[in-house]
Amino acid sequence: MHPSKKTNLISFIIVATTELLLLKPIEKLGREGDRIKVRAGYARNYLLPQKIAIPVTRANQKQIDSILQKREERLARELAGAETIAEKLSKLSCTIPAKAGSDGKLFGSVTANELEKYLRENGISLERKQILLKHPAKKLGSYSIKIKLNPQKEVDFSFEVVAESNDIDNTAS
């Protein structure tokens, strides 16, 4: 067989990868302290200059061990904090007044911003991205959503959207 034909039959790509330890969490890649394998160019051009990751070598094993220990301590603190927030959320009954027409449709909608504001007023500090509201509430009624307190803990939360007392249209009568 001719040598050029032989190389056409066997086609493979050699991809240079680098093993790194993440110093900061990156979505869809890993959390702080995770060992990851990425392409060498991504590591060399982005992760290492931005100080988001360090290479895994024997020389920096002490640094890796301390990062992992700090991560475990931080995760334990975050989980304890998430448990207390989950307890507060379970005791909270959420009723959000909104302007609505006689057919129950809202003039506007109830979004994660309104829920965040309501929770903040009741002593629960969350970021808007932690409130997993797929679609804004556009009608009166009860809704159930999930709130992501940390990567290991999600809580179900119910809220009710009611009409403001003086905003129901009675012009049809």
Secondary structure by P-SEA (a helix, b strand, c coil): ccaaaaaaabbbbbbbbbbbbbcccccccccccbbbbccaaaaacccccccccccccccaaaaaaaaaaaaaaaaaaaaaaaaaaaaaaaabbbbbbbbbcccccccccccaaaaaaaaaaacccccccccccccccccbbbbbbbbbccccbbbbbbbbbbccccccccccc
